[in-house]
Amino acid sequence: MPLKLATGPELVNGVLPLGPLLREFYAVAYQDGAMSTFRTHTINVTTGSTETVADLTADCEAYLREVAGGGDGLLNIFVPHATAGIAILETGAGSDTDLLLALRDLLPADDRWRHRHGSPGHGRDHVLPALVPPHATLPVIGGGLALGTWQSVCLVDTNVDNPDRQVRLSFLG
């Protein structure tokens, strides 16, 4: 039996039309007339010539202090590179090193990779974003990141051929 909404649009050819639902959502979400803001900032991160887990939490929090205005929303962290990722994990207690060791086990830097330019085993770096995605979207509450006690926002970079990275921080709130 198909789901029947108490109010709202009827099914059209067995499909719930998205347009009326979006109009209803926006009418409720912005009933006070306020529009959301979308702001983007790019930070440069030097990861050096070794595999790295770089903690970006302080950068994210500083950016939110500038743009969130103490409000709620979402922060998207995106690394526009084919060989890096964003992870949410504990740092400083060995988890960052454990992650790099696990990635070495899963993605050895050897000659098995068909993608062969760069340093030996560089093809594995191009597989990394399939395991550690190049983005994360996190809740912002009261102008700050709503992370768990031990969670940090980290750039994961196993590509020793590219020591300079850009990370885009985008706030929607």
MIPADO-225720 format. One line per field, with one value per residue (C-alpha): residue number from 1; x, y, z; residue in three letters. Coordinates in nm, 2 decimals. Each point is the difference from the previous one (the first is absolute). Last residue first. Example, Ala and Ser with C-alpha at 12.3 -4.5 7.8 and 13.67 -1.06 7.14 Angstrom:
residues 2
pos: (2 1)
X: (1.37 -0.14)
Y: (-0.11 -0.34)
Z: (0.71 0.07)
code: (SER ALA)
end
This chain:
residues 173
pos: (173 172 171 170 169 168 167 166 165 164 163 162 161 160 159 158 157 156 155 154 153 152 151 150 149 148 147 146 145 144 143 142 141 140 139 138 137 136 135 134 133 132 131 130 129 128 127 126 125 124 123 122 121 120 119 118 117 116 115 114 113 112 111 110 109 108 107 106 105 104 103 102 101 100 99 98 97 96 95 94 93 92 91 90 89 88 87 86 85 84 83 82 81 80 79 78 77 76 75 74 73 72 71 70 69 68 67 66 65 64 63 62 61 60 59 58 57 56 55 54 53 52 51 50 49 48 47 46 45 44 43 42 41 40 39 38 37 36 35 34 33 32 31 30 29 28 27 26 25 24 23 22 21 20 19 18 17 16 15 14 13 12 11 10 9 8 7 6 5 4 3 2 1)
X: (2.28 0.21 0.37 0.26 0.36 0.22 0.33 0.30 0.31 0.37 0.24 -0.08 0.24 -0.03 -0.36 -0.13 -0.21 -0.28 -0.14 -0.16 -0.30 0.03 -0.22 0.09 -0.30 -0.24 -0.03 -0.27 0.21 -0.07 -0.23 -0.27 -0.03 0.20 -0.07 0.27 0.04 0.31 0.19 0.28 -0.11 0.24 -0.05 -0.08 0.21 0.31 -0.01 0.20 0.26 0.04 0.11 0.30 0.16 0.35 0.01 -0.18 -0.18 -0.12 -0.38 -0.01 0.08 0.18 0.35 0.01 -0.12 -0.24 -0.37 -0.17 0.31 0.13 -0.35 -0.01 0.34 -0.13 -0.31 0.20 0.22 -0.31 -0.15 0.32 -0.14 0.06 -0.29 -0.35 -0.19 -0.21 0.17 0.04 0.18 0.30 0.12 -0.24 0.01 -0.29 0.00 -0.35 -0.12 -0.37 -0.12 -0.38 -0.23 -0.07 0.07 0.26 0.08 0.10 0.25 0.31 -0.03 -0.07 0.33 0.19 -0.17 0.09 0.36 0.02 -0.14 0.23 0.22 0.25 0.03 0.32 0.20 0.34 0.14 -0.18 -0.37 -0.02 -0.36 -0.15 -0.35 -0.29 -0.31 -0.36 -0.32 -0.36 -0.25 -0.36 -0.28 -0.22 -0.37 -0.12 -0.16 0.33 0.02 -0.38 -0.04 0.32 -0.12 -0.35 0.16 0.24 -0.29 -0.20 0.30 0.09 -0.30 -0.08 0.02 -0.27 -0.10 -0.05 -0.04 -0.20 0.15 -0.02 -0.19 -0.03 0.25 -0.09 0.28 -0.07 -0.16)
Y: (2.87 -0.15 0.02 -0.11 -0.08 -0.09 -0.17 0.07 -0.22 0.05 -0.29 -0.18 -0.29 -0.15 -0.10 -0.17 0.30 -0.03 0.34 -0.01 0.12 -0.11 -0.22 -0.08 0.15 -0.02 0.28 0.26 0.27 0.34 0.30 -0.10 -0.34 -0.09 -0.35 -0.16 -0.07 -0.20 0.00 -0.17 -0.35 -0.22 -0.35 0.10 0.31 -0.22 -0.17 0.29 -0.03 -0.37 0.09 0.18 -0.34 0.12 0.38 0.18 -0.16 -0.36 -0.04 -0.37 -0.08 -0.32 0.17 0.07 0.26 -0.24 0.11 -0.21 -0.05 0.35 0.13 -0.19 0.16 0.35 -0.06 -0.13 0.31 0.22 -0.22 0.03 0.20 0.34 -0.01 -0.15 -0.03 0.18 -0.06 0.22 -0.14 0.04 -0.12 0.14 0.35 0.24 -0.05 0.07 0.09 0.08 0.18 -0.01 0.23 0.16 0.35 0.17 0.24 -0.29 0.19 0.11 -0.23 -0.28 0.06 -0.02 -0.32 -0.16 0.11 -0.14 -0.33 -0.04 -0.27 -0.12 -0.38 -0.03 -0.23 0.16 0.27 0.30 0.04 0.38 0.11 0.29 0.12 0.08 0.18 -0.04 0.17 -0.11 0.20 -0.10 0.24 0.14 0.06 -0.14 -0.29 -0.10 -0.37 -0.04 0.16 -0.16 -0.35 0.06 0.12 -0.30 -0.24 0.17 -0.04 -0.36 -0.18 -0.33 -0.27 -0.27 0.17 0.33 -0.07 0.27 0.31 0.12 -0.09 -0.32 -0.17 -0.34 -0.26 -0.26 -0.34)
Z: (0.74 -0.28 0.06 -0.26 0.09 -0.30 0.06 -0.22 0.01 -0.05 0.05 -0.32 -0.08 0.35 -0.07 0.32 0.10 0.26 0.10 0.34 0.19 0.36 0.23 0.36 0.17 -0.29 -0.25 -0.02 -0.16 0.13 -0.08 0.24 -0.17 -0.32 -0.13 -0.22 -0.37 -0.10 -0.33 -0.20 0.11 0.18 -0.15 -0.36 0.05 0.05 -0.34 -0.17 0.27 -0.07 -0.35 0.15 0.07 -0.11 -0.02 -0.28 -0.30 0.02 0.02 -0.07 0.36 0.10 0.01 0.37 0.25 0.18 0.02 0.27 0.21 -0.05 0.07 0.33 0.09 -0.09 0.21 0.30 -0.02 0.03 0.27 0.21 0.29 -0.17 -0.23 0.02 -0.32 -0.26 -0.34 -0.31 -0.30 -0.24 -0.34 -0.26 0.15 0.07 0.38 0.13 0.35 0.02 0.30 0.08 0.18 0.34 0.11 0.21 -0.29 -0.22 -0.22 0.20 0.30 -0.25 -0.17 0.32 0.09 -0.34 0.03 0.36 -0.12 -0.30 0.15 -0.26 -0.06 -0.20 -0.23 -0.04 -0.23 0.16 0.07 -0.06 0.04 -0.18 0.11 -0.23 0.12 -0.09 0.12 -0.04 0.20 0.07 -0.06 0.27 -0.08 0.33 -0.18 -0.14 0.08 -0.02 -0.34 -0.11 0.09 -0.16 -0.33 0.01 0.05 -0.29 -0.23 0.09 -0.16 0.18 -0.26 -0.08 -0.32 0.19 0.37 0.18 0.14 0.36 0.31 0.20 -0.22 -0.13 -0.01 -0.26 0.10)
code: (GLY LEU PHE SER LEU ARG VAL GLN ARG ASP PRO ASN ASP VAL ASN THR ASP VAL LEU CYS VAL SER GLN TRP THR GLY LEU ALA LEU GLY GLY GLY ILE VAL PRO LEU THR ALA HIS PRO PRO VAL LEU ALA PRO LEU VAL HIS ASP ARG GLY HIS GLY PRO SER GLY HIS ARG HIS ARG TRP ARG ASP ASP ALA PRO LEU LEU ASP ARG LEU ALA LEU LEU LEU ASP THR ASP SER GLY ALA GLY THR GLU LEU ILE ALA ILE GLY ALA THR ALA HIS PRO VAL PHE ILE ASN LEU LEU GLY ASP GLY GLY GLY ALA VAL GLU ARG LEU TYR ALA GLU CYS ASP ALA THR LEU ASP ALA VAL THR GLU THR SER GLY THR THR VAL ASN ILE THR HIS THR ARG PHE THR SER MET ALA GLY ASP GLN TYR ALA VAL ALA TYR PHE GLU ARG LEU LEU PRO GLY LEU PRO LEU VAL GLY ASN VAL LEU GLU PRO GLY THR ALA LEU LYS LEU PRO MET)
end
